[in-house]
Amino acid sequence: MLKIARTIPLLLVLLVAGDAYAVPSFARQTGLSCNVCHSNPPELTAFGRNFKLHGYVLTDMTPRDKVGNSKDLLLTRYIPLSAMILVSDSVDQATQPSSQNGSAGFPQQLSIFLAGAFAPHFGGMAQVTYTHSDDHFGMDNTDLRYANQTKLGNHDLLYGITLNNNPTVEDVWNSTPAWGFPWISSSSAVGPIASPVISGGLAQDVAGLGAYSLYANHLYTDVTLYRSEHGGASTPVTGTGYQYNISGAAPYWRAAWQQTWGSNYLEVGTYGIYMNSFPGAVTGPEDRYVDPSFDFQYERPFGANLLDAHGTYIHEKSDLGATFAAGGASTKSNYLNTFKLDSTYHWTNKYSATGALFSTTGNADALLYAQAPLTGSNNGHPNTSGFIAQFGYWPVQNIDLSAAYTGYFKFNGASNNYDGANRNASDNNSLYLALWVNF
């Protein structure tokens, strides 16, 4: 705790001195402030969810907001560009072997967004990001949409097409992996040895085309097919050096029901992916992953304040025929169970406090979860659990000052000596400070 305590003065400096993914070009397009679409970016309000489902197009924009004629050409009057910069500092409870404790990212991340309405019924968000750890720009979350609406029976039917590069990035709730808590995190802190494929395993490494609908403003459905698309790799794709190379297409599914009663809002749903993959190749033996998942989101305003909560449970079953044959796993059949729960209280779009719990459990596999200093598992188990406490302050809607503390009860299978090199789970506890600016 002494090393973490030394960072507290930096936090005080930052605090005396809204959030990323509240893309300012959307605000310019609509003429609305960021907090109309976001409670705590990237958390979406009801208006924000509706805006995204309509293809990032505000359907009642007046002709003076656009140029061209409505039949052949209709463009917004501005170039829909925005930028985001994330500056951070993080410190671990115990220094990582052969490294400096206290990792500053200046910037940790720098993003450029092309985001807005591109034509009637068509819009999107394309993000290019520079990261300090990689020291180069690369394609980040991207979602292009066509949307329209009609009547089915006596109810409205909103329907659309999405082209995106990350399963769950098309989702409008903050209970699924792409837009789930934590919104930002340290790039230098030690990460657990295992996570489900759907929880970021395919992010920015696939291309997906799907269709979605919202019926009667209650029932949401989405089906998307994904193919591997390795950024920076030679084309056609050879698969060499990549853990996941999708065989054929991987179907992603999503179904959710949303309901409002009084001042309460609730969404409950299911999502998941089914994927056959060639590890390190595009032919040969395959690994199979099935990730059925369940989620919920709850919101309740209290005057100018807001309480929200999100939860998700992911059960991944994997048949690692190819990895087993290559000597990378000691058992063919494996499973992971991941549970996440978070709740945030927002004070007048100025302050927020978040508490979160997380847990991943699975079967033992001494080869898949091998022993290694810092990052490995001494007993071959992936089990990890802990909590996050985060505080945010927005002096203005496009600047966020955040402090987050992550604590581990268990890490990679144990609380003590989890890696066989005398490192304990609590040694990976970390304090993360961030300044997040959108413009």
VEXGUBA-803029 format. One record per residue (C-alpha): x, y, z; residue in three letters. Coordinates in steps of 0.05 Angstrom, whole numbers, plus 5000, padded with zeros to 4 digits. Example, Ala and Ser with C-alpha at 12.3 -4.5 7.8 and 13.67 -1.06 7.14 Angstrom:
BEGIN
524649105156ala/527349795143ser/
//
This chain:
BEGIN
500050005000met/505950475012leu/507750494938lys/500550634919ile/499851164973ala/505651554942arg/501351664880thr/495652014919ile/498852714913pro/498552654837leu/491052504842leu/490053134884leu/493653544831val/489253264777leu/482853394815leu/484454114829val/486554244760ala/463552774607gly/468452174580asp/471751864518ala/467251564465tyr/462452154476ala/464552344405val/464053104396pro/462553054322ser/455852734341phe/454453344385ala/456053814327arg/451553404281gln/445553414327thr/446654074364gly/445753694429leu/450553664488ser/454253024505cys/449852874566asn/443652794522val/446552144495cys/451051954553his/450451904628ser/457651704637asn/460751594569pro/460751094538pro/454350934578glu/448451094533leu/441951424554thr/435251214523ala/436251774472phe/443351534458gly/441150824447arg/435751054399asn/440651494362phe/445450914351lys/439950434329leu/437750954278his/444550914245gly/447551514282tyr/442651954244val/437952454276leu/431952384231thr/428953074244asp/435053484222met/432754094183thr/434954234110pro/439454804133arg/443554294171asp/445353964105lys/447854104036val/445653803969gly/438753603945asn/434653093982ser/433952633922lys/441052533899asp/445652823952leu/444753014024leu/450953154066leu/452053484133thr/455554154129arg/461553954170tyr/466953414166ile/465052944223pro/471952894255leu/473552864329ser/479552684372ala/480752384440met/486952374483ile/488051944545leu/493652104594val/494751644652ser/499151394708asp/498750714743ser/502350384800val/502049664825asp/502049424897gln/508649064883ala/513549214828thr/513348744768gln/519848354760pro/525448744725ser/521049354713ser/519650054739gln/513650124784asn/509250714763gly/507850724689ser/505951394657ala/502451404590gly/503152074555phe/499051924518pro/496651234537gln/491951294478gln/490451794423leu/484451684377ser/481552024316ile/474151904300phe/470351954235leu/463351944265ala/456652204243gly/451152164191ala/454052034122phe/447452014084ala/440051934099pro/439251304141his/446751164139phe/452051344189gly/457551064231gly/463451124277met/470450944253ala/476151004303gln/483651004290val/487950964353thr/495151064373tyr/497350694436thr/503550834476his/505150104486ser/504949934411asp/507650614388asp/503450634324his/496450774298phe/491550214284gly/484250094269met/479950114332asp/472550004343asn/468550134279thr/461150074267asp/457750294202leu/450150264197arg/444150314152tyr/437550394190ala/430250514173asn/423450384204gln/416550144184thr/410249844215lys/409149114232leu/402049014255gly/400349594300asn/407449694325his/413750044300asp/419349614272leu/426249924269leu/431149514226tyr/438149604203gly/444749314177ile/451349364213thr/458449284188leu/463349254246asn/469948964270asn/468548724341asn/463048264367pro/458548664415thr/461049344390val/454249414354glu/450649334420asp/447049924451val/447549694524trp/453549744569asn/452949044598ser/456548694540thr/464248664532pro/465749204480ala/462449774519trp/462549474589gly/465949714652phe/471549894662pro/471050414608trp/478550544611ile/484150164646ser/491650124653ser/495649844595ser/501449644641ser/497849274697ala/498348514697val/492248174665gly/489247494682pro/491346894642ile/484546724613ala/478247064586ser/472646834539pro/473546934464val/467447404462ile/470647844515ser/475348214468gly/478847604437gly/476747804367leu/476648564375ala/479148934313gln/481348264283asp/474948094247val/469848374198ala/462548254211gly/456148384171leu/449548334208gly/442248534212ala/438448784272tyr/431448994291ser/427549324349leu/420149144351tyr/415149564390ala/420949894426asn/421549264468his/424548664431leu/431448734402tyr/434748204358thr/441348184321asp/445047664281val/452047804253thr/456947354216leu/464447474227tyr/470547294187arg/477847374207ser/481048014182glu/488048104211his/490148834210gly/497348914188gly/497848204161ala/499048014089ser/493047864045thr/490347364029pro/490447174103val/495346604119thr/493646574193gly/500846484214thr/502146764284gly/494746864300tyr/491146464354gln/484346544321tyr/483146434247asn/475646334237ile/473645734196ser/468045954149gly/464046464188ala/462646544263ala/455446724279pro/454147224335tyr/447147284364trp/443647784408arg/436647824437ala/434248314490ala/427848574521trp/427349274548gln/421849534593gln/420350194629thr/415650244689trp/415050884727gly/422051164734ser/425350484726asn/428550194664tyr/430749474655leu/433949084599glu/435048324602val/438047924546gly/442547404517thr/448347424469tyr/453946964446gly/458346704390ile/459746024358tyr/466645964326met/470945434295asn/478145664289ser/484845444261phe/490345654309pro/496345924271gly/493745704203ala/487745714156val/487144964146thr/487944344188gly/485344144257pro/480344624290glu/478744904358asp/471445034374arg/468745574421tyr/461445684442val/460046284487asp/452746324509pro/451946944553ser/446647324592phe/446248044614asp/442048594646phe/442049344652gln/438149764703tyr/437150514708glu/433550954758arg/433851724759pro/433452104825phe/432052814804gly/438353054768ala/442152444792asn/442251734764leu/443451034790leu/445150484741asp/447549764743ala/450149264692his/451448524697gly/453647964651thr/455047224655tyr/459046864601ile/459746104598his/464945894547glu/465645164527lys/471645004483ser/473644374446asp/481044484433leu/482443924385gly/487844304347ala/491244604408thr/491143924444phe/494243574384ala/499744104381ala/501444004455gly/498544674477gly/493144374522ala/492843764568ser/485343674558thr/480943764496lys/474744004532ser/475244634573asn/470545154602tyr/470745854630leu/465346214671asn/465946974674thr/461547414717phe/461648174720lys/457348654760leu/457949414765asp/453849984791ser/454850744784thr/451651334818tyr/451951984778his/451352664812trp/448853184762thr/453552974706asn/459453244747lys/461352664792tyr/460651914791ser/462451334837ala/462850624812thr/463549954847gly/464749314809ala/465948574822leu/468848074772phe/470347334772ser/472946814722thr/473246074738thr/474945464696gly/477744764696asn/485044624708ala/489744534649asp/497244544664ala/499144674592leu/493845184573leu/494945564638tyr/502345414646ala/506945634702gln/510946274689ala/513346854731pro/508347424738leu/503447194683thr/502846444694gly/499045964740ser/502645524790asn/496845034795asn/494145064724gly/487645414743his/485246054710pro/480946274770asn/481247024782thr/476747484823ser/476848184850gly/473648874853phe/474349574824ile/472650234858ala/472650844812gln/471251574821phe/470252064763gly/469752824759tyr/467653224697trp/469453964703pro/466254024634val/462653504592gln/468553324548asn/473853254603ile/474152684653asp/478752614712leu/478551894739ser/481751494795ala/480750734798ala/483250214847tyr/483249474827thr/484048944880gly/484748194871tyr/482247654918phe/485147114873lys/489447144810phe/490946584760asn/488646044808gly/491046254877ala/491346804928ser/498546664948asn/504546474905asn/499846424844tyr/505646404794asp/510545944830gly/515346534838ala/512446774904asn/507947314875arg/501247394909asn/494647614879ala/494648254920ser/501448444891asp/497548604826asn/492849094861asn/493649754824ser/491750484827leu/490150814760tyr/489551564748leu/487151844682ala/485652494646leu/480952384587trp/479552954537val/474952944476asn/474853504425phe/
//
